[in-house]
Amino acid sequence: VTSILSYSVFFRDGVRRIDFVLSYVDDKDCEKKQERRKVYEANLVKVGLELETEDKSESEDENTYFVKIHAPWEVLATYADVLKIKVPFKVNDIPENKEMPMNWLSTPFRLPEHIMKPEPDYFTAPFNKSKSDFFLINDKETFFPPSTRNRIVYYILSRCSYIKEECGDKDKKGIKRLLNNGTYTSAFPLHDCRYWTRSKDANCESERYNLYKHWARFLCFFKEQPLNLIRKYYGEKIGIYFAWLGFYTEMLLFAAIVGTICFIYGLLTYDDNEWSKEICNEQIGGKIVMCPLCDKKCGYWKLNSTCNSSWQSHLFDNVGTVFFAIFMGIWVTLFLEFWKRRQARLEYEWDLVDFEEEQQQLQLRPEYETKCTNRKMNRITQEMEPYLPITSKCARICLSGATVLFWISLIIACIIGVIAYRLAVYAAFASIMKDSLTNNLEVVGPYITPQLATSVTASCINFVIIMILNLMYERVAIWITDMEIPKTHLEYENKLTVKMFLFQFVNYYSSCFYVAFFKGKFVGYPGNYAYMFGKWSKLRNEECDPGGCLIELTTQLVIVMTGKQVWGNIQEALVPWLMNWWGSRRARSHPETLYSRWEQDHDLQSFGQLGLFYEYLEMVIQFGFITLFVASFPLAPLLALINNIIEVRVDAWKLTTQFRRAVAAKAHSIGAWEEILSGVAILSVVTNAFIVAFTSDMIPRLVYMYAYHPKGEMNMKGYIKDSLSLFNISEFQPANRPDDEENPSWFNSSIDTCSYRDYRYPPGHVKQYTHTMQFWHILAAKLAFIIIMEHVVFSVKFFVAWMIPDVPSDVKARIKRERYLVQEYLHNYEVEKLKIQLSQNGSDECTCTPAIYPSLTKHEVLSECL
C-alpha cells in the first residue's frame, strides 16, 4: 500500500485527491512560524478544506514536512459559485463545420482525437450551488477538473488568515506572505504523474505524460499543439499563450517564404548590379581616390577596395526589398486581425465569452491590503477597504517614472559609449589591418575590412551590454512596481509590462536605430567635418562606405537578433535543468517507492507569477526585430520562424518536465501585449519607409536613372561617379590630413583631389562645397516616397482591418444559441421546481435547495468578489 501511495495523487485513503501541497522545514527556534502554521491550518480546516501531513521522517531529506490539501465537494461547489466558474449543462447540439476539401493533406500534422479533444463539447453556464441538479453532474469527484480544483484551493489559500481573530489584524493573511516570511517553503499543485511514464494508479489521468509524448518532445515540432489538453491541465492563461505563439509561428511561415523569395531575387539579379561592376572595375573604381575616413590615422584609399561589400549590399538593397517592406506592413495587419478571430473562437470554446475581468480587478492584492493602512468606503460593496492617499500615490508614480527615465538614459549613455568606441577604434583597425596577415587569405581576406571589424566588435559589445543591463533592470522594474503598490494583480501586470517593454525597446533597438537613421547622415564634408562632442573630442562622426549603411544595419540586426534568440533558448532550457539536476541529486538514487509525488514536484523549479510575462516579452521583442527593420534583412522572418519552432517545444518541455505545475488562471486574451503589438505594427510602417528612403540607396539610384542619366538611358551606367563629390586635398586642415606613413604606396603628389559620398559642387565652382540641386531633388523624392508608402500601406491596413470581422459569424451564432439555451433551460428548470413545491402537501415555505444535497456543512466563505 505504501508503494502505491508514494506515487499516487491521493490521500492515504486512496479516495480523496490531493489538490495542493504546502511544504515547510520545522524551525524549532522560531515559535512565531510554528504558531502561524498552526493558526493558518486551523483556519483552512474551518473553511472546509481537509489536510493530511506527511512527517519529516518520511521525506527524502528527513527534514521537510508536507501538508496535503483536499477540497471536498461542498467547498468546491461554494467557491465555484463565488468565482462564477462555467460548467456543462447540455451537450452542444450545433453541428460541426463540414470538413474542408483536401483535408487529408493535413493528416501528418494532426494528433489523435482523444488528445486534441480530451472532453466533449458542452453548452455551459456559471455554476450555481442552489441549482446543482441543473448541471450535468455524473460524478462529484471528477466533475471539476484538477486545474479548476487547484485554482479554487489557491483562491482560498490566498485569503485565509494566519493569526487569531482576537488579534484583530485582518491584513495578516495569504499564502504569499507566508512564503515570503519563510513560514512555508513552497506551495504548489501536483503533477498527475512522472512525465516519461503513465501513473500506476488507474484513477490518475496521466495528462502530463500525454502532454510530454505528443507536445513537449522536439520530434513533434511539425505536429499541431493539443491546446484543449494544455488548457485542461494548466488553465486558460497558459493555454492562450501557446495558442498565440503557435498562431504567430504559423503566420511567420508566409512572411518567411516571401522574404526568402526576395533574397533569392537579390541572388538572381546579382550579375545585373551595374554600380557594383563600376566599383570593382579597375578603370573606374580602381582610379577613384577616396578621402580618408578618419583623421590622421586613415590614409587615402581606392573605391574598388569596397568591391565585396557593394556586392553583398545588393542582396538586400534592391527593388525586392521595397516590395517586402510593403508586404510586411500588410502582413502585420493580417496577423493581428486573424489573431483576433482566433482569439474570439478560443474565448467561445474555452467558456471565456462572459469572463468578467472586473471580477479579478475587485480581488485586491494582499500586498496592497497590507501596506495601505488608510480605509475608505467602497461605493459598490458598501464596505470599508484599504486605499492609497492621492499624495502618496503621486509621489510613488513620480519616483517610479524618474527611475525608469534614469535607466533609459543609462542605456542611451551606453549606446553613445559604443558609438564613441566605434569612432575611436575604427582608426586603430584601419592602421593595424593595413599590413595585417588576414589580407593574404585568399577566400576571406578581402571581406575582413576595418568597417567589418569595427561593426562586428561593436555589435558584440553592444549585445553584452544589453544582456547585463537586462538582468539588472528586471530587478529594478519589479522593485519600482512593488513600490507603486498596484491595487490588483491585473494592474500590477500591466504596470510591469509597460516598464519592461519601454526599457527593452530602448535596450534592444537603439543600436539598430543609430545605424539605420543616424550613422553617415551628419558627417559634414572634407575640410568641415562634424564631430560627436565637438572638435576637441577628435571623435569624427562615422561615414557610410560607398556600399551604403544598409549592409551594416543587416549585420547589426543579425548579431543582436540571433544572439538574443540563441542565448534565450540556452538560458530557458539549460538553467532550470541544471538547477533541478543539482537539487534532486540525492533523491535520484532512491526507488520511486521512497520518492513520493509531492517530493518529486518539490524538487522542480517554481514557475512563478511572472513566468508567462517573460515568455511574452521575448516574443514581442522578436516581433519588433522582424517588423521594424525587416527592410534591411528579408531573411529575419525565416530566422524567427526557425527559432519559434524550437521555442514552442522548449517552452513545452520546460513547463512539462522542469517546472512544478502552475496554478490554473483564467485569461480571455493576451492582455496589454495586444496593444503593444498594434503600436509596434504602426511604427514598423514608418521605420521601414525611412530605411528604404534614407538608409538604402534605392531613391538616389532611381532619381539618377530617371532624371540625371547623361544620355537619357534607363540604366545605371555612370551612377557611382555621379554619387561622389570632389575635394581639393590642399584644403585639408592639419588636424584632418592623414599622416604620411598612413598613405598607401600608390599615393603621390600628382593626386590633387579626393572623392567623398555626397552631392556638392566641386572646388573652383562659384558655390563650391554647397549642396547641388540634385541633392534637393533626391531629398524631395525620399520624402515623397515616405509619404506615399505610408499612405498606401496605412490605407490597405485600415481597409483590411475593416473588411475582416473580429468575431467569426459561426462563433457569433454559437454564442447567441448558448445564451438562448441558458435562459430557456433555467426558465424551464425554475418552472419545474415551482410545480414540485406547489404540489407538496403540508409545505408551509418554499425552499429551492436541491433534494440531493439536504444538509451541506456550513463553512466560512472567503470572498472579495461582488
Secondary structure in CASP SS format (residue, H / E / C, confidence):
PFRMAT SS
TARGET T0000
AUTHOR 0000-0000-0000
METHOD secondary structure of the structure
MODEL  1
V C 1.00
T H 1.00
S H 1.00
I H 1.00
L H 1.00
S H 1.00
Y C 1.00
S C 1.00
V C 1.00
F E 1.00
F C 1.00
R C 1.00
D C 1.00
G C 1.00
V C 1.00
R C 1.00
R E 1.00
I C 1.00
D C 1.00
F E 1.00
V E 1.00
L E 1.00
S E 1.00
Y E 1.00
V E 1.00
D C 1.00
D C 1.00
K C 1.00
D C 1.00
C C 1.00
E H 1.00
K H 1.00
K H 1.00
Q H 1.00
E H 1.00
R H 1.00
R H 1.00
K H 1.00
V H 1.00
Y H 1.00
E H 1.00
A H 1.00
N H 1.00
L H 1.00
V H 1.00
K H 1.00
V C 1.00
G C 1.00
L C 1.00
E E 1.00
L E 1.00
E E 1.00
T E 1.00
E E 1.00
D C 1.00
K H 1.00
S H 1.00
E H 1.00
S C 1.00
E C 1.00
D C 1.00
E C 1.00
N C 1.00
T E 1.00
Y E 1.00
F E 1.00
V E 1.00
K E 1.00
I E 1.00
H E 1.00
A C 1.00
P C 1.00
W H 1.00
E H 1.00
V H 1.00
L H 1.00
A H 1.00
T H 1.00
Y H 1.00
A H 1.00
D H 1.00
V H 1.00
L C 1.00
K C 1.00
I C 1.00
K E 1.00
V E 1.00
P E 1.00
F E 1.00
K E 1.00
V E 1.00
N C 1.00
D C 1.00
I C 1.00
P C 1.00
E C 1.00
N C 1.00
K C 1.00
E C 1.00
M C 1.00
P C 1.00
M C 1.00
N H 1.00
W H 1.00
L H 1.00
S H 1.00
T H 1.00
P H 1.00
F H 1.00
R C 1.00
L C 1.00
P C 1.00
E H 1.00
H H 1.00
I H 1.00
M H 1.00
K C 1.00
P C 1.00
E C 1.00
P C 1.00
D C 1.00
Y E 1.00
F E 1.00
T E 1.00
A E 1.00
P E 1.00
F C 1.00
N C 1.00
K H 1.00
S H 1.00
K H 1.00
S H 1.00
D H 1.00
F H 1.00
F C 1.00
L C 1.00
I C 1.00
N C 1.00
D C 1.00
K H 1.00
E H 1.00
T H 1.00
F H 1.00
F C 1.00
P C 1.00
P H 1.00
S H 1.00
T H 1.00
R H 1.00
N H 1.00
R H 1.00
I H 1.00
V H 1.00
Y H 1.00
Y H 1.00
I H 1.00
L H 1.00
S C 1.00
R C 1.00
C C 1.00
S E 1.00
Y C 1.00
I C 1.00
K C 1.00
E H 1.00
E H 1.00
C H 1.00
G C 1.00
D C 1.00
K C 1.00
D C 1.00
K C 1.00
K E 1.00
G C 1.00
I H 1.00
K H 1.00
R H 1.00
L H 1.00
L H 1.00
N H 1.00
N C 1.00
G C 1.00
T C 1.00
Y C 1.00
T C 1.00
S E 1.00
A E 1.00
F E 1.00
P C 1.00
L C 1.00
H C 1.00
D C 1.00
C C 1.00
R C 1.00
Y C 1.00
W C 1.00
T C 1.00
R C 1.00
S C 1.00
K C 1.00
D C 1.00
A C 1.00
N C 1.00
C C 1.00
E C 1.00
S C 1.00
E H 1.00
R H 1.00
Y H 1.00
N H 1.00
L H 1.00
Y H 1.00
K H 1.00
H H 1.00
W H 1.00
A H 1.00
R C 1.00
F H 1.00
L H 1.00
C H 1.00
F C 1.00
F C 1.00
K C 1.00
E C 1.00
Q C 1.00
P C 1.00
L H 1.00
N H 1.00
L H 1.00
I H 1.00
R H 1.00
K H 1.00
Y H 1.00
Y H 1.00
G C 1.00
E H 1.00
K H 1.00
I H 1.00
G H 1.00
I H 1.00
Y H 1.00
F H 1.00
A H 1.00
W H 1.00
L H 1.00
G H 1.00
F H 1.00
Y H 1.00
T H 1.00
E H 1.00
M H 1.00
L H 1.00
L H 1.00
F H 1.00
A H 1.00
A H 1.00
I H 1.00
V H 1.00
G H 1.00
T H 1.00
I H 1.00
C H 1.00
F H 1.00
I H 1.00
Y H 1.00
G H 1.00
L H 1.00
L H 1.00
T C 1.00
Y H 1.00
D H 1.00
D H 1.00
N C 1.00
E H 1.00
W H 1.00
S H 1.00
K H 1.00
E H 1.00
I H 1.00
C H 1.00
N C 1.00
E C 1.00
Q C 1.00
I C 1.00
G H 1.00
G H 1.00
K H 1.00
I C 1.00
V E 1.00
M E 1.00
C C 1.00
P C 1.00
L C 1.00
C C 1.00
D C 1.00
K C 1.00
K C 1.00
C C 1.00
G C 1.00
Y C 1.00
W E 1.00
K E 1.00
L H 1.00
N H 1.00
S H 1.00
T H 1.00
C H 1.00
N H 1.00
S H 1.00
S H 1.00
W H 1.00
Q H 1.00
S H 1.00
H H 1.00
L C 1.00
F C 1.00
D C 1.00
N C 1.00
V H 1.00
G H 1.00
T H 1.00
V H 1.00
F H 1.00
F H 1.00
A H 1.00
I H 1.00
F H 1.00
M H 1.00
G H 1.00
I H 1.00
W H 1.00
V H 1.00
T H 1.00
L H 1.00
F H 1.00
L H 1.00
E H 1.00
F H 1.00
W H 1.00
K H 1.00
R H 1.00
R H 1.00
Q H 1.00
A H 1.00
R H 1.00
L H 1.00
E H 1.00
Y H 1.00
E H 1.00
W C 1.00
D C 1.00
L C 1.00
V C 1.00
D C 1.00
F C 1.00
E C 1.00
E H 1.00
E H 1.00
Q H 1.00
Q H 1.00
Q H 1.00
L C 1.00
Q C 1.00
L E 1.00
R C 1.00
P H 1.00
E H 1.00
Y H 1.00
E H 1.00
T H 1.00
K H 1.00
C C 1.00
T C 1.00
N E 1.00
R E 1.00
K E 1.00
M E 1.00
N C 1.00
R C 1.00
I C 1.00
T C 1.00
Q C 1.00
E C 1.00
M E 1.00
E E 1.00
P E 1.00
Y E 1.00
L C 1.00
P C 1.00
I H 1.00
T H 1.00
S H 1.00
K H 1.00
C H 1.00
A H 1.00
R H 1.00
I H 1.00
C H 1.00
L H 1.00
S H 1.00
G H 1.00
A H 1.00
T H 1.00
V H 1.00
L H 1.00
F H 1.00
W H 1.00
I H 1.00
S H 1.00
L H 1.00
I H 1.00
I H 1.00
A H 1.00
C H 1.00
I H 1.00
I H 1.00
G H 1.00
V H 1.00
I H 1.00
A H 1.00
Y H 1.00
R H 1.00
L H 1.00
A H 1.00
V H 1.00
Y H 1.00
A H 1.00
A H 1.00
F H 1.00
A H 1.00
S H 1.00
I H 1.00
M H 1.00
K H 1.00
D H 1.00
S C 1.00
L H 1.00
T H 1.00
N H 1.00
N H 1.00
L C 1.00
E C 1.00
V C 1.00
V C 1.00
G H 1.00
P H 1.00
Y H 1.00
I C 1.00
T C 1.00
P H 1.00
Q H 1.00
L H 1.00
A H 1.00
T H 1.00
S H 1.00
V H 1.00
T H 1.00
A H 1.00
S H 1.00
C H 1.00
I H 1.00
N H 1.00
F H 1.00
V H 1.00
I H 1.00
I H 1.00
M H 1.00
I H 1.00
L H 1.00
N H 1.00
L H 1.00
M H 1.00
Y H 1.00
E H 1.00
R H 1.00
V H 1.00
A H 1.00
I H 1.00
W H 1.00
I H 1.00
T H 1.00
D H 1.00
M H 1.00
E H 1.00
I C 1.00
P C 1.00
K C 1.00
T E 1.00
H H 1.00
L H 1.00
E H 1.00
Y H 1.00
E H 1.00
N H 1.00
K H 1.00
L H 1.00
T H 1.00
V H 1.00
K H 1.00
M H 1.00
F H 1.00
L H 1.00
F H 1.00
Q H 1.00
F H 1.00
V H 1.00
N H 1.00
Y H 1.00
Y H 1.00
S H 1.00
S H 1.00
C H 1.00
F H 1.00
Y H 1.00
V H 1.00
A H 1.00
F H 1.00
F C 1.00
K C 1.00
G C 1.00
K C 1.00
F C 1.00
V C 1.00
G E 1.00
Y E 1.00
P C 1.00
G C 1.00
N E 1.00
Y E 1.00
A C 1.00
Y E 1.00
M C 1.00
F C 1.00
G C 1.00
K H 1.00
W H 1.00
S H 1.00
K C 1.00
L C 1.00
R E 1.00
N C 1.00
E C 1.00
E C 1.00
C C 1.00
D C 1.00
P C 1.00
G C 1.00
G C 1.00
C C 1.00
L H 1.00
I H 1.00
E H 1.00
L H 1.00
T H 1.00
T H 1.00
Q H 1.00
L H 1.00
V H 1.00
I H 1.00
V H 1.00
M H 1.00
T H 1.00
G H 1.00
K H 1.00
Q H 1.00
V H 1.00
W H 1.00
G H 1.00
N H 1.00
I H 1.00
Q H 1.00
E H 1.00
A H 1.00
L H 1.00
V H 1.00
P H 1.00
W H 1.00
L H 1.00
M H 1.00
N H 1.00
W H 1.00
W H 1.00
G H 1.00
S C 1.00
R C 1.00
R C 1.00
A H 1.00
R H 1.00
S H 1.00
H C 1.00
P C 1.00
E H 1.00
T H 1.00
L H 1.00
Y C 1.00
S C 1.00
R H 1.00
W H 1.00
E H 1.00
Q H 1.00
D H 1.00
H H 1.00
D C 1.00
L C 1.00
Q E 1.00
S C 1.00
F C 1.00
G C 1.00
Q C 1.00
L C 1.00
G H 1.00
L H 1.00
F H 1.00
Y H 1.00
E H 1.00
Y H 1.00
L H 1.00
E H 1.00
M H 1.00
V H 1.00
I H 1.00
Q H 1.00
F H 1.00
G H 1.00
F H 1.00
I H 1.00
T H 1.00
L H 1.00
F C 1.00
V H 1.00
A H 1.00
S H 1.00
F C 1.00
P C 1.00
L C 1.00
A H 1.00
P H 1.00
L H 1.00
L H 1.00
A H 1.00
L H 1.00
I H 1.00
N H 1.00
N H 1.00
I H 1.00
I H 1.00
E H 1.00
V H 1.00
R H 1.00
V H 1.00
D H 1.00
A H 1.00
W H 1.00
K H 1.00
L H 1.00
T H 1.00
T H 1.00
Q H 1.00
F E 1.00
R C 1.00
R C 1.00
A C 1.00
V C 1.00
A C 1.00
A C 1.00
K C 1.00
A C 1.00
H C 1.00
S C 1.00
I C 1.00
G C 1.00
A H 1.00
W H 1.00
E H 1.00
E H 1.00
I H 1.00
L H 1.00
S H 1.00
G H 1.00
V H 1.00
A H 1.00
I H 1.00
L H 1.00
S H 1.00
V H 1.00
V H 1.00
T H 1.00
N H 1.00
A H 1.00
F H 1.00
I H 1.00
V H 1.00
A H 1.00
F H 1.00
T H 1.00
S C 1.00
D C 1.00
M H 1.00
I H 1.00
P H 1.00
R H 1.00
L H 1.00
V H 1.00
Y H 1.00
M H 1.00
Y H 1.00
A H 1.00
Y H 1.00
H C 1.00
P C 1.00
K C 1.00
G C 1.00
E C 1.00
M C 1.00
N C 1.00
M C 1.00
K C 1.00
G C 1.00
Y H 1.00
I H 1.00
K H 1.00
D H 1.00
S C 1.00
L E 1.00
S E 1.00
L E 1.00
F E 1.00
N E 1.00
I H 1.00
S H 1.00
E H 1.00
F C 1.00
Q C 1.00
P C 1.00
A C 1.00
N C 1.00
R C 1.00
P C 1.00
D C 1.00
D H 1.00
E H 1.00
E H 1.00
N C 1.00
P C 1.00
S C 1.00
W C 1.00
F C 1.00
N C 1.00
S C 1.00
S C 1.00
I C 1.00
D C 1.00
T E 1.00
C E 1.00
S E 1.00
Y E 1.00
R E 1.00
D C 1.00
Y C 1.00
R E 1.00
Y C 1.00
P C 1.00
P C 1.00
G C 1.00
H C 1.00
V C 1.00
K C 1.00
Q C 1.00
Y C 1.00
T C 1.00
H E 1.00
T C 1.00
M H 1.00
Q H 1.00
F H 1.00
W H 1.00
H H 1.00
I H 1.00
L H 1.00
A H 1.00
A H 1.00
K H 1.00
L H 1.00
A H 1.00
F H 1.00
I H 1.00
I H 1.00
I H 1.00
M H 1.00
E H 1.00
H H 1.00
V H 1.00
V H 1.00
F H 1.00
S H 1.00
V H 1.00
K H 1.00
F H 1.00
F H 1.00
V H 1.00
A H 1.00
W H 1.00
M H 1.00
I C 1.00
P C 1.00
D C 1.00
V C 1.00
P C 1.00
S H 1.00
D H 1.00
V H 1.00
K H 1.00
A H 1.00
R H 1.00
I H 1.00
K H 1.00
R H 1.00
E H 1.00
R H 1.00
Y H 1.00
L H 1.00
V H 1.00
Q H 1.00
E H 1.00
Y H 1.00
L H 1.00
H H 1.00
N H 1.00
Y H 1.00
E H 1.00
V H 1.00
E H 1.00
K H 1.00
L H 1.00
K H 1.00
I H 1.00
Q H 1.00
L H 1.00
S H 1.00
Q C 1.00
N C 1.00
G C 1.00
S C 1.00
D C 1.00
E C 1.00
C C 1.00
T C 1.00
C C 1.00
T C 1.00
P C 1.00
A C 1.00
I C 1.00
Y C 1.00
P C 1.00
S C 1.00
L C 1.00
T C 1.00
K C 1.00
H C 1.00
E C 1.00
V C 1.00
L C 1.00
S C 1.00
E C 1.00
C C 1.00
L C 1.00
END
